[in-house]
């Protein structure tokens, strides 16, 4: 009898230990720009987080950015690699000249990127009305996230091969195509305007070709980022423009 009682006590202790070992699932969502944090005692769906966020701030859903720290590591690595490539490019010379033709623009782009905050963006629509009618877009969130939100901007920003150490912000021009904006910029000789990257606020990328501007005009959305690529890159730097565009997709709103 004493043996059975002892075994019963051991089983109770074991069950108690196991129950305490199971991690409690909670959710926290920080809003860095508003210095707010939403805390939930259990996982909730994305729709609930967006609905609660609306109670605190009226935000531009098309430009909202949801991120987590797990994804941020790869973006930090990409930023480091891209910056190092730009530094190498700034010292690059050709076979026929010692002139460092990329130095000016490469240095400018480094400065442009240093002025931005990059995050590990989760590329998912944050339009609450769209999420409500599509369950696949409304996942259950668990853990820690950051939600970058703000008001609808009335401007667009230009990066890349431009004559500026900072991005250039231009007011949004109603019904203006991208080439109308480009005419307002001062570009260095190595700027490649045959293909321009438009990074919409939701992270989608659209490539425009000058030959198609007249037949398929590209219009900019509020808050869009436009990247003017470096032209004539040496083969060792062939992926540099794409890497910078990927970084711009992950900039905080």
C-alpha positions in Angstrom: 0.0 0.0 0.0 2.8 2.4 0.9 4.4 1.6 -2.5 1.2 2.4 -4.4 0.9 5.7 -2.4 4.5 6.7 -3.2 3.9 5.9 -6.9 0.8 8.1 -6.9 2.7 11.0 -5.4 5.5 10.6 -8.0 2.9 10.6 -10.9 1.3 13.8 -9.5 4.7 15.5 -9.3 5.6 14.4 -12.8 2.3 15.7 -14.3 2.8 19.0 -12.4 6.3 19.3 -13.8 5.2 18.6 -17.3 2.4 21.2 -17.1 4.8 23.8 -15.9 7.3 22.9 -18.7 4.8 23.7 -21.5 5.4 27.3 -22.6 2.4 29.7 -22.4 1.7 31.1 -25.9 1.2 34.8 -25.9 1.4 37.6 -28.4 2.9 41.1 -28.2 2.9 43.6 -31.1 4.8 46.8 -30.7 4.1 50.0 -32.7 7.5 51.7 -32.7 6.4 55.0 -34.2 3.6 55.4 -31.7 5.5 54.0 -28.8 2.7 51.6 -28.1 2.5 47.9 -27.4 -0.5 45.6 -27.8 -0.3 42.5 -25.5 -2.5 39.4 -25.7 -2.7 36.5 -23.3 -3.1 34.1 -26.1 -2.5 34.0 -29.9 -5.0 36.0 -32.0 -5.7 36.5 -35.7 -4.1 39.3 -37.7 -7.5 40.9 -38.2 -7.8 41.4 -34.4 -4.4 43.1 -34.2 -5.2 45.5 -37.0 -8.6 46.3 -35.5 -7.1 47.0 -32.2 -4.4 49.2 -33.8 -7.1 51.2 -35.5 -8.4 52.1 -32.0 -5.1 53.9 -31.4 -4.1 55.3 -34.8 -5.7 55.9 -38.2 -3.1 54.4 -40.5 -2.4 53.9 -44.2 -3.0 50.2 -44.6 -1.3 50.0 -48.0 2.0 51.1 -46.4 1.8 49.3 -43.1 4.7 47.0 -42.4 4.5 43.9 -40.2 7.8 42.4 -39.1 9.5 40.0 -36.7 13.1 39.7 -35.5 13.6 36.2 -36.9 13.4 37.6 -40.5 15.5 40.7 -39.6 18.7 38.8 -39.4 18.8 38.0 -43.1 18.0 41.6 -43.9 20.8 42.8 -41.7 23.2 40.4 -43.5 21.9 41.7 -46.9 22.5 45.3 -45.8 26.0 44.5 -44.7 26.8 42.6 -47.9 25.3 45.4 -50.1 27.2 48.1 -48.3 30.5 46.2 -48.6 29.9 45.8 -52.4 29.2 49.5 -52.8 32.4 50.3 -51.0 34.3 47.9 -53.3 32.5 49.4 -56.3 33.5 52.9 -55.3 37.1 51.8 -55.7 36.6 50.0 -59.0 38.5 51.0 -62.1 38.3 49.9 -65.7 41.0 48.3 -67.9 41.3 51.4 -69.9 41.2 54.1 -67.2 42.1 54.6 -63.5 39.0 56.8 -63.2 36.7 55.5 -60.5 33.4 56.3 -62.3 31.2 54.6 -59.7 32.8 56.3 -56.6 30.4 59.3 -56.5 27.2 57.3 -56.8 28.2 54.3 -54.8 29.1 56.6 -51.9 25.8 58.4 -52.2 23.8 55.1 -52.1 25.7 54.0 -49.0 24.6 57.2 -47.3 21.0 56.8 -48.5 20.8 53.3 -47.0 22.3 54.4 -43.8 19.5 56.9 -43.2 16.9 54.1 -43.4 15.6 51.6 -40.9 15.3 48.0 -42.3 13.2 45.3 -40.8 12.3 41.7 -41.4 9.1 42.3 -43.3 6.3 39.8 -43.5 4.9 40.3 -47.0 1.2 39.9 -46.3 -1.7 42.2 -47.1 -2.7 44.4 -44.2 -5.9 45.7 -45.6 -8.4 44.7 -42.9 -11.4 44.6 -45.3 -9.5 42.2 -47.7 -8.4 40.0 -44.7 -12.0 39.7 -43.5 -13.1 38.0 -46.7 -10.1 35.8 -47.2 -9.2 33.5 -44.3 -5.8 32.6 -45.8 -4.8 36.2 -45.3 -5.8 36.1 -41.7 -3.3 33.9 -39.9 -3.0 33.4 -36.1 -0.1 35.3 -34.7 2.0 34.1 -31.8 5.2 35.5 -30.3 6.6 39.0 -30.9 6.0 41.3 -33.8 6.5 44.9 -34.8 3.9 46.9 -36.7 5.0 50.1 -38.4 2.1 52.3 -39.3 1.6 56.0 -40.2 -0.7 58.3 -42.0 -1.0 58.3 -45.8 1.9 60.3 -47.3 1.5 62.8 -50.1 4.9 62.2 -51.6 7.2 59.6 -53.3 10.9 59.0 -52.7 13.8 58.4 -55.1 16.9 56.4 -54.3 19.9 55.0 -56.2 21.9 56.8 -58.9 20.7 60.3 -58.1 22.8 63.4 -57.3 22.1 63.3 -53.6 23.5 61.7 -50.4 19.9 61.4 -49.2 16.8 60.1 -50.9 14.9 62.8 -52.8 11.3 63.3 -51.8 8.9 64.7 -54.4 5.3 65.7 -53.9 2.8 63.3 -55.4 1.6 64.5 -58.8 -1.9 63.4 -59.7 -1.9 61.2 -62.9 1.8 61.8 -63.5 3.8 58.9 -64.9 7.2 57.9 -63.6 9.1 59.5 -66.4 7.5 62.9 -65.5 9.1 62.6 -62.1 12.5 61.5 -63.5 12.6 64.7 -65.5 12.7 66.6 -62.2 15.8 64.8 -61.0 19.5 65.4 -61.6 21.1 62.1 -62.5 24.7 61.1 -62.9 26.0 59.7 -66.2 26.0 56.1 -64.9 22.3 56.2 -64.0 20.4 53.6 -66.0 16.9 54.9 -66.8 16.1 52.2 -69.3 14.8 50.1 -66.4 13.6 51.7 -63.2 12.3 49.9 -60.1 9.1 51.0 -58.4 8.7 49.6 -54.9 5.1 50.2 -53.9 4.3 50.7 -50.2 3.0 47.2 -49.8 6.4 45.8 -50.9 5.5 44.9 -54.4 8.1 45.7 -57.1 7.3 46.9 -60.6 10.0 47.3 -63.2 9.4 49.9 -65.9 11.1 50.0 -69.2 11.3 53.3 -71.0 10.2 51.8 -74.3 6.9 50.9 -72.6 6.2 54.1 -70.8 4.0 55.5 -73.5 2.0 52.3 -74.1 2.0 51.1 -70.5 2.4 54.1 -68.2 3.4 53.4 -64.6 1.8 55.6 -62.0 3.2 56.0 -58.5 1.2 55.3 -55.3 1.5 57.5 -52.2 4.6 56.5 -50.3 6.2 54.6 -53.2 10.0 54.3 -53.4 11.7 54.5 -56.8 15.2 53.1 -57.3 17.3 54.4 -60.2 19.8 51.6 -60.9 23.5 51.9 -61.6 24.3 51.2 -65.2 27.3 49.4 -66.7 28.2 47.5 -63.6 31.1 45.1 -63.7 30.2 41.4 -63.8 31.2 40.9 -60.1 28.5 43.4 -59.2 25.7 42.2 -61.5 23.3 41.5 -58.6 23.9 44.7 -56.7 20.9 46.6 -58.0 18.6 43.7 -57.1 20.0 43.5 -53.6 19.4 47.2 -53.0 15.8 46.8 -54.3 15.3 43.9 -51.9 16.5 46.1 -49.0 14.1 48.9 -50.0 11.2 46.4 -49.9 12.1 45.9 -46.2 12.4 49.4 -45.1 10.2 50.5 -42.2 7.3 52.7 -43.0 
